[in-house]
Amino acid sequence: MENQLGPLALGLIGILLSVFAPVMPLWARYLSPWTAYGLIVPADSPGRTLVDLDTHLVGLTVLTGVGSTLFAPVTTRFDHQGG
């Protein structure tokens, strides 16, 4: 890829999404792979106590499947580009 500005901008947007993921609604965390970590965090400590959190394995499995399905054709397209 000649212009690296697009992937760089996408990475910076992803970093910002991951920083603000804890304050996002639950449904919004499923929209990005950068915010998915907040769905698998096993515990939180809001004060001096440790609180167990629910993991959302079904949603993460769907997110992984969709991501893999989209990743395969995109990488294949880039592999077949003249370069």
C-alpha positions as CSV (number, residue, x, y, z in Angstrom):
1,M,0.0,0.0,0.0
2,E,1.5,3.3,-1.0
3,N,-0.4,5.6,1.3
4,Q,0.0,4.5,4.9
5,L,-2.2,7.4,6.3
6,G,-5.4,5.3,6.1
7,P,-4.2,2.4,8.2
8,L,-2.5,4.9,10.6
9,A,-5.7,6.8,11.1
10,L,-7.7,3.6,11.6
11,G,-5.3,2.5,14.3
12,L,-5.5,5.8,16.1
13,I,-9.3,5.7,15.9
14,G,-9.1,2.2,17.4
15,I,-6.9,3.3,20.2
16,L,-9.4,6.1,21.1
17,L,-12.3,3.6,20.9
18,S,-10.5,1.2,23.3
19,V,-9.8,4.0,25.8
20,F,-13.5,5.1,25.9
21,A,-14.9,1.6,25.7
22,P,-15.6,1.3,29.5
23,V,-18.1,4.1,29.3
24,M,-19.8,2.9,26.1
25,P,-23.1,1.1,26.2
26,L,-22.9,-2.7,25.9
27,W,-24.3,-2.9,22.4
28,A,-21.6,-0.4,21.2
29,R,-18.8,-2.5,22.4
30,Y,-19.7,-5.2,19.9
31,L,-19.2,-2.9,17.0
32,S,-15.4,-2.8,17.1
33,P,-12.6,-5.3,17.8
34,W,-10.8,-2.7,19.9
35,T,-13.7,-2.4,22.3
36,A,-14.2,-6.2,22.6
37,Y,-11.7,-6.5,25.5
38,G,-14.2,-4.8,27.8
39,L,-16.5,-7.7,27.2
40,I,-14.1,-10.3,28.5
41,V,-12.7,-8.5,31.5
42,P,-13.3,-11.0,34.4
43,A,-13.4,-8.6,37.3
44,D,-13.4,-4.9,38.3
45,S,-12.5,-3.1,41.5
46,P,-14.8,-0.1,41.9
47,G,-13.5,0.5,45.4
48,R,-11.7,-1.8,47.8
49,T,-13.8,-4.8,46.8
50,L,-13.4,-7.1,43.8
51,V,-16.5,-7.6,41.7
52,D,-16.9,-10.5,39.3
53,L,-18.3,-9.4,35.9
54,D,-20.2,-11.5,33.3
55,T,-18.3,-12.4,30.2
56,H,-20.3,-12.2,26.9
57,L,-18.9,-15.3,25.1
58,V,-21.7,-15.7,22.6
59,G,-21.3,-12.1,21.4
60,L,-17.6,-12.4,21.2
61,T,-17.9,-15.7,19.2
62,V,-20.1,-13.9,16.7
63,L,-17.7,-10.9,16.5
64,T,-14.8,-13.3,15.9
65,G,-16.7,-15.1,13.2
66,V,-17.7,-11.9,11.4
67,G,-14.2,-10.5,11.7
68,S,-12.7,-13.7,10.3
69,T,-15.2,-13.8,7.5
70,L,-14.3,-10.2,6.5
71,F,-10.6,-10.6,7.1
72,A,-10.1,-13.5,4.7
73,P,-11.4,-11.8,1.4
74,V,-9.7,-8.5,2.2
75,T,-6.3,-10.2,2.7
76,T,-6.8,-12.3,-0.4
77,R,-7.6,-9.2,-2.4
78,F,-4.4,-7.5,-1.2
79,D,-2.4,-10.7,-2.0
80,H,-3.6,-10.6,-5.6
81,Q,-2.9,-6.9,-6.2
82,G,-0.1,-6.1,-8.5
83,G,2.9,-4.8,-6.6
